[in-house]
Amino acid sequence: MKRFWICLSLCLLLSLSLALPASASVDRLVDEGDLLTDSEELAVETELDRISEAWDMDFVIVIPETLDGEDEQDYADDYFDYNGYRYDGALLLLCPWEDARYLSTCGEAIDIIELDAIREGVLSHYEDGD
């Protein structure tokens, strides 16, 4: 009888975890390079969470310490694909130590995000050293 209750409890826990949104446990800001201050990180994370939930997509910013020799497009695409994000979304990769930046889009975000506007409005500041 004890085994039955243990199995039932485990099944209930598993079913509860499956009911949670997939994006609930993922980080939308990953600053491995420690580029941002704690207060900047909090502000950016809050905004990424707000936008992601409003659009029902994951919007992510990744600042790695290194790309480990990988191409910036491959790194960004793979990071988005293999780290638990929803199918729909976008990832902005910034790695100033390797002069790398890339915007990866997936699913509906491909049609929604105007890449030219992002490149001109955001990535141009990156090139200016901001």
C-alpha positions as CSV (number, residue, x, y, z in Angstrom):
1,M,0.0,0.0,0.0
2,K,2.9,2.4,0.8
3,R,4.3,1.8,-2.7
4,F,0.9,2.7,-4.2
5,W,1.0,6.1,-2.4
6,I,4.6,6.8,-3.4
7,C,3.8,6.0,-7.1
8,L,0.6,8.2,-6.9
9,S,2.5,11.1,-5.4
10,L,5.2,10.9,-8.1
11,C,2.6,10.8,-10.8
12,L,0.9,13.8,-9.4
13,L,4.2,15.7,-9.2
14,L,5.0,14.8,-12.7
15,S,1.6,15.9,-14.0
16,L,1.9,19.2,-12.2
17,S,5.3,19.9,-13.7
18,L,4.0,19.2,-17.2
19,A,1.2,21.7,-16.6
20,L,3.6,24.5,-16.0
21,P,4.5,26.8,-19.0
22,A,7.6,25.6,-20.8
23,S,9.2,29.0,-20.4
24,A,8.7,29.3,-16.7
25,S,12.2,28.0,-15.8
26,V,14.3,29.4,-18.6
27,D,16.5,32.5,-18.4
28,R,15.7,35.1,-20.9
29,L,18.9,37.0,-20.1
30,V,22.1,35.1,-19.9
31,D,25.1,37.4,-19.1
32,E,28.0,35.0,-18.7
33,G,30.4,37.7,-19.7
34,D,29.2,39.8,-16.7
35,L,28.7,42.8,-19.0
36,L,25.7,44.2,-17.1
37,T,25.4,45.4,-13.5
38,D,22.9,43.6,-11.2
39,S,20.4,46.5,-11.5
40,E,20.7,46.5,-15.3
41,E,20.2,42.7,-15.4
42,L,17.1,43.0,-13.3
43,A,15.7,45.7,-15.6
44,V,16.4,43.8,-18.8
45,E,15.1,40.5,-17.4
46,T,11.9,42.2,-16.3
47,E,11.4,43.7,-19.7
48,L,12.2,40.5,-21.6
49,D,9.7,38.6,-19.4
50,R,7.0,41.3,-20.0
51,I,7.5,41.3,-23.8
52,S,7.8,37.5,-24.0
53,E,4.5,36.9,-22.1
54,A,2.7,39.7,-24.0
55,W,3.7,38.2,-27.4
56,D,3.5,34.5,-26.2
57,M,7.1,34.0,-27.5
58,D,10.5,33.9,-25.9
59,F,12.7,36.9,-26.4
60,V,16.2,36.2,-25.2
61,I,19.5,38.1,-24.9
62,V,22.7,36.0,-24.5
63,I,26.1,37.5,-23.7
64,P,28.6,34.6,-23.6
65,E,32.2,34.7,-22.3
66,T,33.3,33.1,-25.6
67,L,31.8,31.5,-28.7
68,D,34.4,28.7,-28.4
69,G,35.3,29.2,-32.1
70,E,31.8,28.7,-33.2
71,D,30.2,30.9,-35.9
72,E,27.9,33.6,-34.3
73,Q,24.9,32.5,-36.3
74,D,25.3,28.8,-35.4
75,Y,25.9,29.7,-31.7
76,A,22.8,31.9,-31.5
77,D,20.6,29.4,-33.4
78,D,21.8,26.4,-31.4
79,Y,21.5,28.3,-28.0
80,F,17.8,29.1,-28.8
81,D,17.0,25.6,-30.1
82,Y,18.6,23.6,-27.2
83,N,17.9,25.6,-24.1
84,G,14.2,25.1,-23.5
85,Y,12.7,28.1,-25.2
86,R,9.4,28.1,-27.0
87,Y,9.5,27.5,-30.8
88,D,8.4,31.1,-31.4
89,G,10.9,33.8,-30.4
90,A,14.1,35.6,-31.0
91,L,17.6,35.6,-29.5
92,L,20.0,38.5,-29.6
93,L,23.6,37.3,-29.2
94,L,26.2,39.9,-28.1
95,C,29.8,38.9,-27.6
96,P,31.9,42.1,-27.6
97,W,35.1,40.3,-26.8
98,E,34.9,38.5,-30.1
99,D,33.2,41.4,-32.0
100,A,30.2,39.1,-32.5
101,R,26.5,39.9,-32.7
102,Y,23.6,38.1,-34.3
103,L,19.8,38.1,-34.1
104,S,18.3,34.7,-34.4
105,T,14.6,34.3,-35.0
106,C,12.4,31.2,-35.0
107,G,8.7,30.4,-35.8
108,E,6.3,33.3,-35.9
109,A,9.1,35.8,-34.9
110,I,10.6,35.3,-38.3
111,D,7.6,37.1,-39.9
112,I,7.0,39.6,-37.1
113,I,10.4,41.0,-36.4
114,E,11.7,43.6,-38.9
115,L,15.4,42.5,-39.0
116,D,16.5,45.6,-41.0
117,A,15.0,47.9,-38.3
118,I,16.8,45.9,-35.5
119,R,20.1,46.0,-37.4
120,E,19.9,49.8,-37.9
121,G,18.4,50.7,-34.5
122,V,20.1,48.3,-32.1
123,L,23.1,46.7,-33.7
124,S,24.5,50.0,-35.1
125,H,24.8,51.2,-31.5
126,Y,26.8,48.0,-30.7
127,E,29.2,48.9,-33.5
128,D,29.6,52.4,-32.1
129,G,30.7,50.9,-28.8
130,D,27.5,51.6,-26.8
